[in-house]
Amino acid sequence: MTDKEVQHLSKVQLIEILYMLSQENDSLREENAQLKARLDAIVDKMVEERSSEPVGTSAEASPSKSKKKRK
């Protein structure tokens, strides 16, 4: 919506737009919080799994595929 179009809206219409945007913002904040919680749970699980691995079995201990082959 252009500035000119906004200037022609009534106060009631502007308030309705603000209300709808506020509702959308609240919804997005809630979704963001849920996604952060899911991410935290995944990271915690990975850290827990990583800490329970025996020494020498982690990805860092295995040879890298990106290293150049010896001739």
C-alpha positions in Angstrom: 0.0 0.0 0.0 1.4 3.4 -1.0 1.6 6.4 1.3 -1.1 8.1 -0.8 -3.4 5.2 -0.3 -2.7 5.1 3.5 -3.5 8.8 3.7 -7.0 8.2 2.3 -7.9 5.6 4.9 -10.2 6.4 7.7 -9.1 6.2 11.4 -11.2 3.1 11.8 -9.5 1.4 8.8 -6.1 2.3 10.1 -6.9 0.9 13.6 -8.2 -2.3 12.0 -4.9 -2.6 10.0 -2.9 -2.0 13.2 -4.9 -4.6 15.0 -4.4 -7.2 12.3 -0.7 -6.5 12.1 -0.5 -6.8 15.9 -2.3 -10.2 15.8 0.1 -11.4 13.1 3.1 -10.2 15.1 1.9 -12.1 18.1 1.4 -15.2 16.1 4.8 -14.9 14.6 6.4 -14.4 18.0 4.7 -17.5 19.3 5.8 -19.5 16.2 9.4 -18.2 16.7 9.4 -19.3 20.4 8.2 -22.8 19.4 10.8 -23.1 16.7 13.5 -21.9 19.2 12.4 -24.5 21.7 12.5 -27.3 19.0 16.0 -26.1 18.0 17.2 -26.1 21.6 15.8 -29.6 22.1 17.6 -30.9 18.9 20.9 -29.2 20.0 20.6 -30.6 23.5 20.0 -34.1 22.1 23.0 -33.8 19.8 25.2 -32.6 22.6 24.0 -35.4 24.8 24.7 -38.0 22.1 28.0 -36.5 21.4 29.1 -36.5 25.0 28.1 -40.2 25.4 30.3 -41.3 22.5 33.5 -43.1 23.3 36.7 -41.0 22.7 37.9 -41.4 19.1 34.5 -42.1 17.5 33.6 -38.5 16.8 33.6 -36.9 13.3 36.8 -35.0 14.1 38.6 -38.2 14.9 37.8 -39.7 11.5 39.8 -38.8 8.4 38.4 -35.9 6.4 37.1 -36.6 2.9 38.3 -33.2 1.9 42.0 -33.9 2.4 44.1 -34.3 -0.8 45.0 -37.9 -1.7 48.6 -38.8 -1.4 50.4 -39.9 -4.6 
